[in-house]
Amino acid sequence: MFLQLDKKDPNNIAAIEESGQKITYGELVENTSHIRGIIPERSIVFLMCKNVIGALSAYISMVENKIVPVTLSESIDKELFNTLLETYRPQFICTETKNIKEYKFKEVFEDKEFTYLSTNYEKYPINDKLELLMTTSGSTGSPKLVRYKKGNLEANAKNVAAAWGWTSNERPICDLLINYTMGLNVINTHLYVGATLLLITSNITEKKYWDFIKANRATNFTGVPFSYDLLWKLKFFRMDLPHLTTLSEGGGKLTDQMFIKVAKFAQENDKRFIASFGTTETSARLSMLTPDMAIEKKGSIGKAIPEGELVLFDDDGNEIEQIEAEGELGYKGPNVTMGYAYAIEDLMLDDEFNGVYKTGDIARRDKDGFYFIVGRKSRFLKMLGHRVSLDQSERLIKEKFNIDCACGGTDEQMEIYVTEMEDTDIIKRFISEKTGIYSTMFKVMQVREIPRNSTGKILYKKLVL
């Protein structure tokens, strides 16, 4: 069975949500049979995700029954949702029952407060290997999906669980969303070892968030760089959390300052700090830096997880053999997905990555074989752990406001240069809604003109107020 759930003690608690509702491994396994004969195999289902037991059970049930979920946030931008709906024509939508009035589709089946709705779109052929579809945050506003094949999720769950040393005694904080690749990875890796998930929908700044994890003796936390900035402001490092033994980080690069702060805190308080790196295209994590090397190799993404291999490619796409080198970071392993989809026809495609993925990141390999991200080959930022395409953001703003625009900046703040726009806050709110990222992460500046060369390409280095 998927993630070997049937081999776990059926009486053990698989998940607890903030409402206090619980589900055992036995119930989770039993629930997978509820949709058999109701939702046909190889159907495409939009799963509107929320960190609650109903969404968790629906995800497990679909994968186990050879139904292909497209994991989407319940608060997805409506325009993007409609684009995806028109592009992929799913046969069903699975959403929290209280939200069904938002969709004008027929109710088919309800389980754990989640209802399946029939869209009346006809079923169409898809590749036999296809198991899951996820949006990638680099595809802001577009129908681009990452195609997972059977075996990707389980390989990553098994190898990450082994690398991190997870056991059935873990009680992970699951506040990263199910539709976010790292959020799903936290769930899969812990279910694989029979642990108890603590499913959280509240914000890290809310009192009930901390009351919940304290009451349920949370053992590990996984966050993106912004999470650690918030923890520092919340004086987390002074809190009394005796059961919390592991701090894990990914989804972007911590500043060297914060990296050292977290590493030293862990070292001085008998805890582990594990930095990692991954992408949606590699089922989340592909590398880790072991706790014992956190200070010595600060800022490093470490080395590949078990069964994986990190490599560097030169500008011609050839693998760089020398130990100390710099090039485009690549990864080989069983968790590499099949490729992308932009339309229904792409769901019939076979494996295009063939176990090798080039990340687009420029990395340095030191003499000890540790890897450090030093830049990016393509134009995207990694904001709060989400890849945001600068080019796509430009297009959205240009189309919405009919103005010239150029986007740049850093992972900490996107800089948006516009012309002929007096109220720049409107743009900030717009792009915040489109990306799902706090408006404070964007800075909008008005300029006289966007500098371009003779062929019309933007000269980003010449942008000035």
C-alpha positions as CSV (number, residue, x, y, z in Angstrom):
1,M,0.0,0.0,0.0
2,F,1.0,3.7,-0.5
3,L,3.7,4.7,2.0
4,Q,3.3,1.2,3.6
5,L,0.4,2.5,5.7
6,D,-1.1,-0.9,6.1
7,K,2.0,-2.1,7.9
8,K,1.6,0.5,10.7
9,D,-0.1,-0.3,14.0
10,P,-3.7,0.4,13.2
11,N,-4.4,1.8,16.6
12,N,-1.6,4.5,16.5
13,I,-2.7,8.0,15.8
14,A,-1.8,9.1,12.3
15,A,-2.8,12.8,12.6
16,I,-4.3,15.3,15.0
17,E,-5.8,18.6,13.7
18,E,-6.2,21.8,15.6
19,S,-9.9,21.2,16.2
20,G,-8.8,18.1,18.3
21,Q,-10.1,15.6,15.7
22,K,-7.8,12.6,15.3
23,I,-7.5,9.7,12.8
24,T,-5.7,6.4,13.4
25,Y,-3.6,4.5,10.8
26,G,-6.3,1.9,10.7
27,E,-9.0,4.5,9.9
28,L,-6.7,6.1,7.3
29,V,-6.3,2.8,5.6
30,E,-10.0,1.9,5.9
31,N,-11.0,5.3,4.4
32,T,-9.1,4.5,1.2
33,S,-11.9,2.0,0.3
34,H,-14.7,4.6,0.5
35,I,-14.3,6.1,-2.9
36,R,-13.8,2.8,-4.8
37,G,-16.5,2.3,-7.3
38,I,-17.6,6.0,-6.9
39,I,-14.6,7.9,-8.3
40,P,-13.2,5.9,-11.3
41,E,-9.5,5.0,-11.6
42,R,-7.3,7.4,-13.6
43,S,-9.7,10.3,-13.1
44,I,-8.2,13.8,-12.7
45,V,-9.4,15.4,-9.4
46,F,-8.7,19.0,-8.2
47,L,-8.0,18.6,-4.5
48,M,-8.5,21.9,-2.7
49,C,-6.0,21.5,0.1
50,K,-6.1,22.6,3.7
51,N,-4.1,21.1,6.6
52,V,-7.0,19.1,8.0
53,I,-7.7,15.3,8.2
54,G,-10.3,15.5,5.4
55,A,-7.8,16.7,2.9
56,L,-5.1,14.3,4.2
57,S,-7.5,11.3,3.9
58,A,-8.6,12.4,0.4
59,Y,-5.0,12.7,-0.9
60,I,-4.1,9.2,0.5
61,S,-7.3,7.7,-0.9
62,M,-6.8,9.1,-4.4
63,V,-3.2,8.0,-4.7
64,E,-4.0,4.5,-3.3
65,N,-6.9,4.1,-5.8
66,K,-4.9,5.2,-8.9
67,I,-6.8,8.5,-9.1
68,V,-4.6,11.5,-10.0
69,P,-5.0,14.5,-7.7
70,V,-4.0,18.0,-8.7
71,T,-3.1,19.6,-5.3
72,L,-4.3,23.2,-5.1
73,S,-4.6,25.7,-2.2
74,E,-8.2,26.2,-1.0
75,S,-7.4,30.0,-1.3
76,I,-6.1,29.8,-4.8
77,D,-6.4,32.9,-7.0
78,K,-9.8,32.5,-8.8
79,E,-8.3,33.6,-12.1
80,L,-5.6,30.9,-11.9
81,F,-8.2,28.3,-10.7
82,N,-10.4,29.0,-13.8
83,T,-7.4,28.8,-16.1
84,L,-6.4,25.4,-14.6
85,L,-10.1,24.3,-14.8
86,E,-10.4,25.2,-18.5
87,T,-7.0,23.7,-19.3
88,Y,-7.2,20.4,-17.6
89,R,-10.9,19.8,-17.4
90,P,-10.9,17.6,-14.2
91,Q,-13.7,15.1,-13.8
92,F,-14.1,15.9,-10.1
93,I,-13.3,18.6,-7.6
94,C,-12.7,17.6,-3.9
95,T,-13.2,20.4,-1.5
96,E,-14.2,21.1,2.1
97,T,-17.9,20.5,2.4
98,K,-18.6,24.0,3.8
99,N,-17.2,25.5,0.6
100,I,-19.2,23.6,-2.0
101,K,-21.5,26.6,-2.7
102,E,-18.5,28.2,-4.4
103,Y,-18.7,25.6,-7.1
104,K,-21.7,25.0,-9.4
105,F,-21.2,21.3,-9.7
106,K,-23.1,18.2,-8.6
107,E,-22.3,16.6,-5.2
108,V,-21.2,13.0,-5.5
109,F,-19.8,11.8,-2.3
110,E,-18.7,13.1,1.1
111,D,-16.0,11.8,3.5
112,K,-14.4,13.4,6.5
113,E,-16.1,16.8,5.8
114,F,-14.7,16.9,2.2
115,T,-17.1,16.5,-0.7
116,Y,-16.4,15.3,-4.3
117,L,-18.2,17.3,-7.0
118,S,-18.7,16.0,-10.5
119,T,-17.8,18.6,-13.2
120,N,-19.3,16.7,-16.1
121,Y,-16.0,17.0,-18.0
122,E,-15.4,13.8,-19.9
123,K,-12.6,11.4,-18.8
124,Y,-9.6,11.4,-21.1
125,P,-6.5,9.2,-21.5
126,I,-3.5,9.9,-19.3
127,N,-0.1,8.2,-18.9
128,D,-0.2,5.0,-16.8
129,K,2.7,6.2,-14.7
130,L,1.1,9.5,-13.7
131,E,0.4,9.6,-9.9
132,L,0.2,13.3,-8.9
133,L,0.1,16.8,-10.4
134,M,1.4,19.9,-8.5
135,T,1.7,23.5,-9.4
136,T,5.1,25.0,-9.2
137,S,5.4,28.5,-7.9
138,G,7.5,29.4,-10.9
139,S,4.3,29.1,-12.9
140,T,2.5,32.0,-11.3
141,G,-0.6,32.7,-13.4
142,S,0.0,29.9,-15.9
143,P,-1.3,26.3,-16.2
144,K,2.1,24.7,-15.8
145,L,2.1,21.6,-13.6
146,V,4.8,19.1,-12.5
147,R,4.0,15.5,-13.4
148,Y,4.9,13.0,-10.7
149,K,5.2,9.3,-11.6
150,K,4.4,6.3,-9.4
151,G,7.4,5.8,-7.0
152,N,8.6,9.4,-6.8
153,L,6.7,10.2,-3.5
154,E,7.6,6.9,-1.8
155,A,11.2,7.1,-2.8
156,N,11.6,10.6,-1.4
157,A,9.6,9.7,1.8
158,K,11.8,6.6,2.4
159,N,15.1,8.4,1.8
160,V,14.4,11.6,3.6
161,A,13.0,9.7,6.6
162,A,16.3,7.7,6.7
163,A,18.5,10.7,6.3
164,W,16.7,12.7,8.9
165,G,16.4,9.7,11.3
166,W,12.6,10.0,11.7
167,T,10.9,7.3,13.9
168,S,7.3,6.6,14.8
169,N,7.8,8.7,17.9
170,E,7.9,11.9,15.9
171,R,5.2,14.5,16.2
172,P,6.0,16.9,13.3
173,I,4.6,20.4,13.1
174,C,2.7,20.4,9.7
175,D,2.0,24.1,9.1
176,L,3.3,24.1,5.5
177,L,0.4,23.5,3.1
178,I,-0.2,20.1,1.6
179,N,-0.2,21.6,-1.9
180,Y,3.3,23.0,-1.2
181,T,6.0,20.4,-2.1
182,M,7.8,20.7,1.2
183,G,4.6,20.6,3.1
184,L,3.6,17.3,1.4
185,N,7.1,16.0,2.0
186,V,6.8,16.5,5.7
187,I,3.6,14.6,5.7
188,N,4.8,11.7,3.5
189,T,8.1,11.2,5.3
190,H,6.4,11.0,8.7
191,L,3.5,8.8,7.6
192,Y,6.1,6.5,6.1
193,V,7.6,5.8,9.6
194,G,4.3,5.7,11.4
195,A,4.6,9.1,13.2
196,T,1.7,11.4,14.3
197,L,1.2,14.5,12.2
198,L,0.2,17.7,13.9
199,L,-1.9,19.4,11.3
200,I,-2.0,23.2,11.7
201,T,-4.1,25.9,9.9
202,S,-3.4,28.8,12.3
203,N,-0.6,31.3,11.7
204,I,2.8,31.0,13.5
205,T,2.2,34.4,15.1
206,E,-1.1,33.2,16.8
207,K,-1.2,32.0,20.4
208,K,-3.3,29.0,19.5
209,Y,-0.5,27.8,17.2
210,W,1.9,27.6,20.1
211,D,-0.8,26.2,22.5
212,F,-1.5,23.4,20.1
213,I,2.2,22.3,19.5
214,K,2.9,22.5,23.3
215,A,-0.1,20.5,24.2
216,N,0.7,17.9,21.7
217,R,4.5,17.7,22.4
218,A,5.7,18.6,18.9
219,T,9.1,17.1,18.2
220,N,10.2,18.8,15.0
221,F,9.7,21.9,12.9
222,T,10.3,22.5,9.2
223,G,10.4,26.0,7.9
224,V,11.4,28.3,5.1
225,P,13.8,31.3,5.7
226,F,10.8,33.6,6.4
227,S,9.6,31.2,9.1
228,Y,13.0,31.5,10.9
229,D,12.9,35.3,10.7
230,L,9.5,35.2,12.4
231,L,10.7,32.8,15.0
232,W,13.5,35.1,15.9
233,K,11.1,38.1,16.2
234,L,8.8,35.9,18.4
235,K,11.7,35.1,20.7
236,F,11.2,31.4,19.9
237,F,14.8,30.7,20.9
238,R,13.9,31.6,24.5
239,M,10.8,29.4,24.6
240,D,10.6,26.3,26.7
241,L,9.9,23.5,24.3
242,P,11.5,20.4,25.8
243,H,10.0,17.9,23.3
244,L,11.2,19.8,20.2
245,T,14.4,18.2,19.1
246,T,14.9,19.0,15.4
247,L,14.8,22.2,13.4
248,S,14.8,21.7,9.7
249,E,15.0,24.3,7.0
250,G,14.5,24.5,3.2
251,G,12.7,26.4,0.5
252,G,15.3,29.0,0.2
253,K,18.6,30.2,1.6
254,L,19.0,31.6,5.1
255,T,21.3,34.5,5.5
256,D,24.6,33.4,7.0
257,Q,23.7,35.4,10.1
258,M,20.5,33.5,10.7
259,F,22.1,30.2,9.7
260,I,24.7,30.6,12.4
261,K,22.1,31.8,15.0
262,V,19.9,28.7,14.4
263,A,22.9,26.3,14.3
264,K,24.4,27.6,17.5
265,F,21.0,27.6,19.3
266,A,20.6,23.9,18.3
267,Q,24.1,23.0,19.4
268,E,23.8,24.7,22.7
269,N,20.4,23.3,23.5
270,D,20.8,19.6,22.6
271,K,18.8,20.0,19.4
272,R,19.5,19.3,15.7
273,F,19.5,21.8,12.9
274,I,19.2,20.3,9.4
275,A,19.5,22.6,6.4
276,S,18.1,21.1,3.1
277,F,17.4,21.9,-0.5
278,G,14.9,20.7,-3.0
279,T,12.4,21.5,-5.8
280,T,8.9,20.4,-6.8
281,E,10.5,18.6,-9.7
282,T,12.5,16.4,-7.3
283,S,9.5,15.6,-5.0
284,A,10.8,18.3,-2.5
285,R,14.1,17.4,-0.9
286,L,17.3,16.4,-2.8
287,S,20.1,17.3,-0.3
288,M,20.8,17.9,3.4
289,L,23.5,19.3,5.6
290,T,24.0,17.0,8.6
291,P,23.8,18.8,12.0
292,D,27.4,18.1,12.9
293,M,28.5,20.2,9.9
294,A,26.1,23.1,10.3
295,I,28.6,25.6,11.7
296,E,31.7,24.4,9.7
297,K,29.8,24.5,6.4
298,K,27.4,27.4,7.1
299,G,25.2,28.2,4.2
300,S,25.8,24.8,2.4
301,I,22.9,22.6,1.1
302,G,25.1,19.7,2.1
303,K,25.2,16.5,0.0
304,A,22.6,14.4,-1.7
305,I,20.0,12.3,0.2
306,P,20.3,8.5,0.0
307,E,19.9,7.0,-3.5
308,G,20.5,10.5,-5.0
309,E,23.5,12.2,-6.6
310,L,24.4,15.9,-6.9
311,V,26.2,16.9,-10.0
312,L,27.4,20.1,-11.7
313,F,26.9,20.9,-15.4
314,D,28.9,23.4,-17.5
315,D,27.4,25.8,-20.1
316,D,27.4,23.1,-22.7
317,G,25.5,20.7,-20.5
318,N,28.4,18.4,-19.8
319,E,29.0,17.1,-16.3
320,I,31.9,18.7,-14.5
321,E,34.2,16.1,-13.1
322,Q,36.7,18.0,-11.0
323,I,35.9,18.2,-7.3
324,E,36.2,21.9,-6.7
325,A,34.0,23.6,-9.3
326,E,31.1,25.8,-10.1
327,G,28.2,25.1,-12.5
328,E,24.5,24.5,-12.9
329,L,23.3,22.2,-10.1
330,G,21.9,18.9,-11.2
331,Y,20.4,16.0,-9.4
332,K,19.9,12.3,-10.2
333,G,17.7,10.0,-8.2
334,P,14.4,8.0,-8.0
335,N,12.5,11.1,-6.7
336,V,13.0,13.0,-10.0
337,T,9.6,13.6,-11.6
338,M,8.5,13.0,-15.2
339,G,8.5,16.6,-16.5
340,Y,5.9,19.4,-17.0
341,A,2.4,19.7,-18.3
342,Y,1.0,22.8,-19.9
343,A,-2.2,21.2,-21.5
344,I,-4.2,18.0,-21.3
345,E,-2.2,16.4,-24.1
346,D,0.9,16.6,-21.9
347,L,-0.7,14.2,-19.4
348,M,0.0,11.4,-21.9
349,L,3.7,12.2,-22.1
350,D,6.2,9.7,-20.8
351,D,9.1,10.4,-18.5
352,E,11.0,13.4,-20.0
353,F,13.5,14.0,-17.2
354,N,14.6,10.3,-17.1
355,G,15.9,10.6,-13.5
356,V,18.0,13.7,-14.1
357,Y,16.9,17.3,-13.2
358,K,18.8,20.5,-13.9
359,T,17.7,23.0,-11.2
360,G,18.7,26.2,-12.9
361,D,20.7,27.2,-9.8
362,I,24.4,27.9,-10.0
363,A,26.3,26.0,-7.3
364,R,29.8,25.7,-6.0
365,R,31.3,22.3,-4.9
366,D,34.0,22.6,-2.3
367,K,37.0,20.3,-1.8
368,D,35.0,18.2,0.7
369,G,32.2,17.6,-1.8
370,F,29.7,20.0,-0.1
371,Y,27.5,22.2,-2.3
372,F,26.7,25.9,-2.0
373,I,24.1,27.8,-4.0
374,V,25.7,30.9,-5.4
375,G,23.2,32.2,-7.9
376,R,20.5,31.4,-10.4
377,K,20.6,30.7,-14.1
378,S,17.1,31.8,-14.8
379,R,15.0,34.8,-13.7
380,F,13.1,33.7,-10.6
381,L,13.2,34.5,-6.9
382,K,12.6,32.1,-4.1
383,M,10.3,34.1,-1.7
384,L,9.2,32.4,1.5
385,G,10.2,29.1,-0.1
386,H,8.1,29.7,-3.3
387,R,9.7,30.2,-6.6
388,V,8.3,33.3,-8.2
389,S,8.9,34.0,-11.9
390,L,10.0,37.6,-12.5
391,D,9.0,37.3,-16.2
392,Q,5.6,36.0,-15.3
393,S,5.1,38.7,-12.7
394,E,5.9,41.3,-15.3
395,R,3.4,39.8,-17.7
396,L,0.6,39.8,-15.1
397,I,1.2,43.4,-14.2
398,K,1.4,44.6,-17.8
399,E,-1.8,42.8,-18.8
400,K,-3.8,43.9,-15.7
401,F,-2.7,47.6,-15.7
402,N,-1.6,48.2,-19.3
403,I,1.6,49.8,-18.2
404,D,5.3,49.1,-18.9
405,C,6.9,47.1,-16.1
406,A,10.2,45.4,-15.0
407,C,10.7,43.1,-12.1
408,G,13.9,42.3,-10.2
409,G,15.1,42.2,-6.6
410,T,16.1,39.5,-4.2
411,D,14.5,36.6,-2.3
412,E,13.8,39.0,0.5
413,Q,12.0,41.6,-1.6
414,M,10.8,41.8,-5.2
415,E,11.4,45.2,-6.8
416,I,8.8,46.2,-9.3
417,Y,9.5,49.2,-11.6
418,V,6.4,50.7,-13.4
419,T,5.6,53.7,-15.5
420,E,2.5,55.9,-15.5
421,M,1.0,54.6,-12.3
422,E,0.2,57.0,-9.4
423,D,-1.2,54.5,-6.8
424,T,1.6,51.9,-6.6
425,D,-0.1,50.1,-3.6
426,I,-2.7,48.7,-6.0
427,I,0.0,46.9,-7.9
428,K,1.5,45.6,-4.6
429,R,-1.9,44.2,-3.5
430,F,-2.5,42.7,-6.9
431,I,0.8,40.8,-7.2
432,S,0.5,39.7,-3.5
433,E,-2.9,38.1,-4.3
434,K,-1.5,36.5,-7.4
435,T,1.5,34.9,-5.7
436,G,0.0,34.3,-2.2
437,I,3.0,36.1,-0.7
438,Y,2.8,39.0,1.8
439,S,2.5,42.4,0.3
440,T,5.4,43.6,2.4
441,M,7.7,41.4,0.3
442,F,7.1,43.7,-2.7
443,K,8.4,47.2,-3.4
444,V,6.8,49.2,-6.2
445,M,8.7,52.1,-7.7
446,Q,7.7,54.5,-10.4
447,V,10.2,55.4,-13.1
448,R,10.1,57.6,-16.2
449,E,10.8,54.7,-18.6
450,I,11.9,51.1,-18.6
451,P,15.4,51.0,-20.3
452,R,15.6,48.7,-23.3
453,N,18.1,47.8,-26.0
454,S,17.6,48.1,-29.7
455,T,15.7,44.8,-29.8
456,G,13.4,45.7,-27.0
457,K,15.0,43.7,-24.3
458,I,14.9,45.3,-20.8
459,L,18.3,46.5,-19.5
460,Y,17.8,45.5,-15.9
461,K,21.1,46.8,-14.7
462,K,20.2,50.3,-15.9
463,L,17.0,50.6,-13.9
464,V,17.1,53.7,-11.8
465,L,14.4,55.9,-10.1
